[in-house]
């Protein structure tokens, strides 16, 4: 039986390195870190709604003077924001190419680690906060996902918080085969994995409640390329105002494709 190259660690590293090389210097690097190679306006939409949800989590948790680990840091988008808000930031990414761009984009004062989430080998209880924006959804292997969650909890200080923004629908399309690099897990699955590792959900917010975009992406291979891009931009005209208004709120949260979730670690489980 043939093995998908993305099922191997080196295959995943190569995939993300290639994204960085192709689009790391594109307009804000969106095509490298948001929707791979998609039009700028669509990636800008993703950036807008993600930032609104992310800022709401930061408002809840507070970052000034705190030690923060940003996993899957990509080209440094969130590292820059965290550093500007007074955090002591460490970025981590599986891709050395992404880390290279992140170092160029953030300047001094932010440190970096080149490692997948499950293998970040920093000391126990190193961080007050850990942020993950559309990173864990790319850990497709269940055993590795479980190990990744456990490692994140290990890295947090008691009382520390995990700020997670991931594809986590309440029910619809949970098993949809979007791509080999994306594993769609339900919100309930995230809660179960983090609870098993010793992290409790303390708050959750909507990010993108309008489902039309997901339907288009799911059926994109069945549509001619030009028609897909036309429909995608038409969908944005409808969805951007709604999603931007509701991102970072609890309104219609159950319909949101992504969820912004805050987990807290009271004390570490004995292992």
LOGU-39519 format. One record per residue (C-alpha): residue in three letters; y, z, x; chain; residue number from 1. Coordinates in nm, 3 decimals, decimal comma. Example, Ala and Ser with C-alpha at 12.3 -4.5 7.8 and 13.67 -1.06 7.14 Angstrom:
REM LOGU-39519
REC  aa   north      up    east ch   i
REC ALA  -0,450   0,780   1,230  A   1
REC SER  -0,106   0,714   1,367  A   2
This chain:
REM LOGU-39519
REC  aa   north      up    east ch   i
REC UNK   0,000   0,000   0,000  A   1
REC UNK   0,341  -0,099   0,139  A   2
REC UNK   0,588   0,179   0,218  A   3
REC UNK   0,948   0,132   0,101  A   4
REC UNK   1,174   0,157   0,404  A   5
REC UNK   1,397   0,399   0,209  A   6
REC UNK   1,102   0,638   0,180  A   7
REC UNK   1,130   0,713   0,553  A   8
REC UNK   1,394   0,929   0,719  A   9
REC UNK   1,491   0,653   0,963  A  10
REC UNK   1,509   0,405   0,678  A  11
REC UNK   1,760   0,626   0,498  A  12
REC UNK   1,961   0,677   0,817  A  13
REC UNK   1,973   0,299   0,869  A  14
REC UNK   2,080   0,245   0,507  A  15
REC UNK   2,378   0,482   0,531  A  16
REC UNK   2,469   0,361   0,880  A  17
REC UNK   2,483   0,007   0,743  A  18
REC UNK   2,708   0,114   0,455  A  19
REC UNK   2,942   0,279   0,703  A  20
REC UNK   2,952  -0,025   0,932  A  21
REC UNK   3,015  -0,266   0,644  A  22
REC UNK   3,275  -0,072   0,449  A  23
REC UNK   3,382   0,235   0,651  A  24
REC UNK   3,723   0,080   0,721  A  25
REC UNK   3,764  -0,085   0,381  A  26
REC UNK   4,036   0,048   0,152  A  27
REC UNK   3,984   0,426   0,190  A  28
REC UNK   3,618   0,357   0,257  A  29
REC UNK   3,539   0,359  -0,117  A  30
REC UNK   3,278   0,083  -0,094  A  31
REC UNK   3,090   0,287   0,165  A  32
REC UNK   3,091   0,621  -0,015  A  33
REC UNK   3,129   0,550  -0,388  A  34
REC UNK   2,955   0,250  -0,545  A  35
REC UNK   2,815   0,038  -0,259  A  36
REC UNK   3,010  -0,288  -0,234  A  37
REC UNK   3,148  -0,264  -0,590  A  38
REC UNK   3,501  -0,385  -0,675  A  39
REC UNK   3,792  -0,171  -0,554  A  40
REC UNK   3,913  -0,089  -0,906  A  41
REC UNK   3,572   0,044  -1,008  A  42
REC UNK   3,548   0,258  -0,696  A  43
REC UNK   3,905   0,376  -0,748  A  44
REC UNK   3,806   0,486  -1,099  A  45
REC UNK   3,511   0,680  -0,952  A  46
REC UNK   3,745   0,843  -0,700  A  47
REC UNK   3,995   0,945  -0,969  A  48
REC UNK   3,750   1,113  -1,205  A  49
REC UNK   3,555   1,275  -0,922  A  50
REC UNK   3,871   1,419  -0,771  A  51
REC UNK   3,981   1,565  -1,104  A  52
REC UNK   3,644   1,737  -1,148  A  53
REC UNK   3,638   1,845  -0,783  A  54
REC UNK   3,989   1,992  -0,801  A  55
REC UNK   3,889   2,194  -1,106  A  56
REC UNK   3,599   2,344  -0,909  A  57
REC UNK   3,830   2,421  -0,615  A  58
REC UNK   4,075   2,589  -0,852  A  59
REC UNK   3,792   2,808  -0,980  A  60
REC UNK   3,652   2,894  -0,636  A  61
REC UNK   3,961   2,897  -0,413  A  62
REC UNK   3,944   2,762  -0,057  A  63
REC UNK   4,236   2,905   0,140  A  64
REC UNK   4,104   3,067   0,458  A  65
REC UNK   3,739   3,017   0,360  A  66
REC UNK   3,462   2,860   0,566  A  67
REC UNK   3,341   2,547   0,387  A  68
REC UNK   3,050   2,311   0,452  A  69
REC UNK   3,088   1,963   0,301  A  70
REC UNK   2,743   1,802   0,292  A  71
REC UNK   2,714   1,424   0,285  A  72
REC UNK   3,069   1,413   0,413  A  73
REC UNK   3,069   1,034   0,448  A  74
REC UNK   3,398   0,908   0,592  A  75
REC UNK   3,563   1,249   0,545  A  76
REC UNK   3,719   1,211   0,201  A  77
REC UNK   3,656   1,570   0,089  A  78
REC UNK   3,688   1,721   0,438  A  79
REC UNK   4,052   1,609   0,450  A  80
REC UNK   4,128   1,760   0,111  A  81
REC UNK   3,960   2,090   0,198  A  82
REC UNK   4,134   2,114   0,536  A  83
REC UNK   4,474   2,047   0,379  A  84
REC UNK   4,409   2,335   0,140  A  85
REC UNK   4,358   2,577   0,425  A  86
REC UNK   3,980   2,584   0,458  A  87
REC UNK   3,788   2,600   0,785  A  88
REC UNK   3,575   2,289   0,733  A  89
REC UNK   3,244   2,163   0,869  A  90
REC UNK   3,123   1,821   0,755  A  91
REC UNK   2,757   1,714   0,767  A  92
REC UNK   2,603   1,374   0,714  A  93
REC UNK   2,268   1,203   0,776  A  94
REC UNK   2,452   0,900   0,919  A  95
REC UNK   2,601   0,911   1,269  A  96
REC UNK   2,816   0,611   1,172  A  97
REC UNK   2,963   0,802   0,877  A  98
REC UNK   3,031   1,103   1,100  A  99
REC UNK   3,212   0,875   1,348  A 100
REC UNK   3,446   0,749   1,076  A 101
REC UNK   3,493   1,102   0,940  A 102
REC UNK   3,600   1,227   1,283  A 103
REC UNK   3,852   0,942   1,310  A 104
REC UNK   3,988   1,013   0,960  A 105
REC UNK   4,021   1,391   0,973  A 106
REC UNK   4,156   1,456   1,321  A 107
REC UNK   4,132   1,794   1,490  A 108
REC UNK   4,032   2,116   1,317  A 109
REC UNK   3,722   1,988   1,135  A 110
REC UNK   3,379   2,007   1,299  A 111
REC UNK   3,082   1,785   1,217  A 112
REC UNK   2,704   1,794   1,216  A 113
REC UNK   2,482   1,486   1,210  A 114
REC UNK   2,180   1,589   1,000  A 115
REC UNK   2,023   1,547   0,655  A 116
REC UNK   2,082   1,838   0,417  A 117
REC UNK   1,736   1,989   0,461  A 118
REC UNK   1,774   1,993   0,841  A 119
REC UNK   2,122   2,141   0,887  A 120
REC UNK   2,026   2,403   1,145  A 121
REC UNK   2,331   2,629   1,139  A 122
REC UNK   2,297   3,011   1,125  A 123
REC UNK   2,218   3,194   0,800  A 124
REC UNK   2,513   3,297   0,584  A 125
REC UNK   2,762   3,078   0,772  A 126
REC UNK   2,979   2,965   0,480  A 127
REC UNK   3,182   3,099   0,188  A 128
REC UNK   3,158   2,765   0,006  A 129
REC UNK   2,942   2,454   0,020  A 130
REC UNK   3,051   2,130  -0,146  A 131
REC UNK   2,826   1,839  -0,247  A 132
REC UNK   2,976   1,535  -0,417  A 133
REC UNK   2,714   1,274  -0,514  A 134
REC UNK   2,488   1,369  -0,224  A 135
REC UNK   2,183   1,551  -0,360  A 136
REC UNK   2,123   1,266  -0,607  A 137
REC UNK   2,034   1,055  -0,303  A 138
REC UNK   1,763   1,298  -0,190  A 139
REC UNK   1,493   1,112  -0,379  A 140
REC UNK   1,183   1,299  -0,258  A 141
REC UNK   1,116   1,610  -0,465  A 142
REC UNK   0,982   1,820  -0,176  A 143
REC UNK   1,281   1,731   0,041  A 144
REC UNK   1,516   1,803  -0,249  A 145
REC UNK   1,367   2,150  -0,292  A 146
REC UNK   1,398   2,214   0,082  A 147
REC UNK   1,757   2,089   0,075  A 148
REC UNK   1,855   2,327  -0,205  A 149
REC UNK   1,688   2,619  -0,027  A 150
REC UNK   1,871   2,535   0,295  A 151
REC UNK   2,207   2,527   0,118  A 152
REC UNK   2,146   2,870  -0,033  A 153
REC UNK   2,040   3,000   0,311  A 154
REC UNK   2,365   2,876   0,465  A 155
REC UNK   2,580   3,058   0,208  A 156
REC UNK   2,710   3,411   0,252  A 157
REC UNK   2,614   3,658  -0,025  A 158
REC UNK   2,864   3,598  -0,304  A 159
REC UNK   2,921   3,244  -0,178  A 160
REC UNK   2,949   2,945  -0,409  A 161
REC UNK   2,807   2,594  -0,421  A 162
REC UNK   3,035   2,331  -0,574  A 163
REC UNK   2,807   2,048  -0,686  A 164
REC UNK   2,916   1,719  -0,843  A 165
REC UNK   2,611   1,501  -0,903  A 166
REC UNK   2,452   1,263  -1,154  A 167
REC UNK   2,306   1,521  -1,391  A 168
REC UNK   2,290   1,396  -1,751  A 169
REC UNK   2,194   1,640  -2,023  A 170
REC UNK   1,930   1,403  -2,159  A 171
REC UNK   2,009   1,032  -2,191  A 172
REC UNK   1,876   0,784  -1,934  A 173
REC UNK   1,731   1,060  -1,716  A 174
REC UNK   1,438   0,845  -1,609  A 175
REC UNK   1,633   0,523  -1,572  A 176
REC UNK   1,540   0,341  -1,248  A 177
REC UNK   1,891   0,278  -1,116  A 178
REC UNK   1,804   0,216  -0,750  A 179
REC UNK   1,568   0,316  -0,472  A 180
REC UNK   1,842   0,531  -0,318  A 181
REC UNK   1,931   0,725  -0,635  A 182
REC UNK   1,717   0,985  -0,811  A 183
REC UNK   1,847   1,075  -1,156  A 184
REC UNK   1,770   1,440  -1,232  A 185
REC UNK   1,872   1,614  -1,551  A 186
REC UNK   2,117   1,902  -1,558  A 187
REC UNK   1,826   2,131  -1,652  A 188
REC UNK   1,638   2,024  -1,337  A 189
REC UNK   1,934   2,111  -1,117  A 190
REC UNK   1,962   2,451  -1,281  A 191
REC UNK   1,590   2,517  -1,233  A 192
REC UNK   1,586   2,416  -0,863  A 193
REC UNK   1,892   2,624  -0,779  A 194
REC UNK   1,772   2,924  -0,981  A 195
REC UNK   1,441   2,915  -0,794  A 196
REC UNK   1,634   2,924  -0,465  A 197
REC UNK   1,848   3,220  -0,579  A 198
REC UNK   2,165   3,050  -0,705  A 199
REC UNK   2,298   3,105  -1,057  A 200
REC UNK   2,516   2,861  -1,254  A 201
REC UNK   2,853   3,022  -1,328  A 202
REC UNK   3,050   2,726  -1,465  A 203
REC UNK   3,018   2,355  -1,539  A 204
REC UNK   3,261   2,074  -1,623  A 205
REC UNK   3,255   1,715  -1,746  A 206
REC UNK   3,330   1,426  -1,512  A 207
REC UNK   3,262   1,098  -1,697  A 208
REC UNK   3,171   1,128  -2,065  A 209
REC UNK   3,185   0,761  -2,173  A 210
REC UNK   2,835   0,602  -2,143  A 211
REC UNK   2,927   0,230  -2,145  A 212
REC UNK   2,948   0,200  -1,765  A 213
REC UNK   2,600   0,345  -1,717  A 214
REC UNK   2,454   0,102  -1,970  A 215
REC UNK   2,614  -0,189  -1,783  A 216
REC UNK   2,489  -0,070  -1,445  A 217
REC UNK   2,140  -0,018  -1,583  A 218
REC UNK   2,134  -0,377  -1,713  A 219
REC UNK   2,333  -0,537  -1,430  A 220
REC UNK   2,032  -0,725  -1,288  A 221
REC UNK   1,979  -0,894  -1,624  A 222
REC UNK   2,334  -1,032  -1,633  A 223
REC UNK   2,493  -1,314  -1,430  A 224
REC UNK   2,706  -1,165  -1,154  A 225
REC UNK   3,037  -1,299  -1,286  A 226
REC UNK   2,965  -1,172  -1,638  A 227
REC UNK   2,870  -0,827  -1,511  A 228
REC UNK   3,197  -0,791  -1,318  A 229
REC UNK   3,404  -0,911  -1,615  A 230
REC UNK   3,231  -0,665  -1,850  A 231
REC UNK   3,260  -0,385  -1,595  A 232
REC UNK   3,638  -0,427  -1,568  A 233
REC UNK   3,672  -0,449  -1,947  A 234
REC UNK   3,470  -0,129  -1,975  A 235
REC UNK   3,707   0,039  -1,729  A 236
REC UNK   4,004  -0,037  -1,953  A 237
REC UNK   3,836   0,168  -2,225  A 238
REC UNK   3,674   0,441  -2,021  A 239
REC UNK   3,936   0,532  -1,758  A 240
REC UNK   4,183   0,704  -1,997  A 241
REC UNK   3,904   0,894  -2,174  A 242
REC UNK   3,716   1,000  -1,862  A 243
REC UNK   4,031   1,094  -1,669  A 244
REC UNK   4,156   1,304  -1,960  A 245
REC UNK   3,829   1,493  -1,998  A 246
REC UNK   3,718   1,519  -1,635  A 247
REC UNK   3,737   1,879  -1,519  A 248
REC UNK   3,723   2,012  -1,874  A 249
REC UNK   3,436   2,146  -2,085  A 250
REC UNK   3,506   1,902  -2,371  A 251
REC UNK   3,207   1,675  -2,445  A 252
REC UNK   3,049   1,807  -2,125  A 253
REC UNK   2,701   1,745  -2,268  A 254
REC UNK   2,771   1,368  -2,269  A 255
REC UNK   2,892   1,350  -1,910  A 256
REC UNK   2,678   1,139  -1,675  A 257
REC UNK   2,791   1,344  -1,376  A 258
REC UNK   2,839   1,719  -1,393  A 259
REC UNK   3,065   1,938  -1,181  A 260
REC UNK   2,863   2,259  -1,143  A 261
REC UNK   2,947   2,587  -0,969  A 262
REC UNK   2,656   2,800  -0,849  A 263
REC UNK   2,684   3,149  -0,700  A 264
REC UNK   2,450   3,326  -0,461  A 265
REC UNK   2,452   3,702  -0,517  A 266
REC UNK   2,190   3,781  -0,255  A 267
REC UNK   1,932   3,585  -0,066  A 268
REC UNK   1,573   3,577  -0,187  A 269
REC UNK   1,309   3,701   0,055  A 270
REC UNK   1,114   3,408   0,200  A 271
